Amino acid sequence: MILYSYKFKPISKLTGIPDSQTFFGGFCYYYLKEYGEEDLTSFLKKAEEGNPDFIVSSFFVKDFLPQPMNLSFKPLVKEEADRKNTIKLKKIKKINCWSISILKDYYANPKEFCQQYYQRIISNNYLIIDSEYLVKESEKLNYITPFLVEELITRNYVAEDPDDKKLFYNVVMYNNENTLFSVYIKYLNENIREKIEKVISKMRYVSLGGGKSIGYNMFDFISSEKIELNNTIDSKMLLSKALPDNLTNIDDSYYKLIKLQNIFHGVGETKYKKEVLVFCEGSTFKTKEEFCGKVIKEKLGDEVKYTNLLGLLV
């Protein structure tokens, strides 16, 4: 499978890492500016009808992807489970992301990978960095940590009524200057790639998400690259939040479900969308499909809103 990685640099404080819905919304705004409303409507209609030209992932720290949820590792023998190793192995529970090279190892030979996983960590062939990221020992110098640092801040909420004063709290994140994020795209119609890349290249100093936090969540497009990811097993992993629309083997799958926020913050009146349950990134399914889910069209007052619930499977 060929994926295209589009790298973005944070240039402000963050209130969250953009998911596939947030990025897709920002992308559509720039697509509209570049190609016009008629072209955008046609493009969204194809996606709504289940024939999308491409599928987008959520944002991940560059060179990392989620740890698959369907893992079963060979236990350590008693001699290996000494006190020193037990402390190290407890940290494994916090791992959320693997470097792409480790994911490639898993996809190439999952049986051997799961048998050797703990031992590779004990022998420092695999290292845990920044608490939740797993890298190969040979890769460790490529990363400067921490990737993000959190801080709780208090702000005044500005309302139309000057007497309506209240505080709200934000957990914001600061990144180090070397931290980049990648969004991954799988093209189902290669003919449209140049057109899409033209739009992405113009996503400079763009705000992706943020709600009330104006001025936060600013990103700047940096570069792109092609990535080959060959999955030899019968399961695929989800890189986006998505509906379980065309997945049939749910009983043989490993997944996490969340309810998407149903509040739409516009410039004017706050509007409420339908609540939906979606699968989270890292969920794994036994399937041969390239993607799952669909785009939902919903009318909110005089406006039509599209929610991208297509999920990229790798």
Secondary structure, DSSP 4 states (H G I P E B T S, - for coil): -EEEEEEEEE-S-BSS---HHHHHHHHHHHHHHHH-HHHHHHHHHHHHTT--SEEEEEEEETTEEEPPS---PPPPPGGG--HHHHHHHHGGGG--EEEHHHHHHHHH-HHHHHHHHHHHHHTTSEEEETTTEEEEGGGGGG--S-SEEEEEEEEEE--SSTT--EEEEEEEEEE-TT--EEEEEEESSGGGHHHHHHHHHT--SEE---TT-TT-SEEEEEEEEEEE----SSEEEB-S-B--TT---GGG-B--EEEPP-EE--SSS-EEPPP-EEEPTT-EEE---SEEEEEEEEEETTEEEEEEEEEEB-
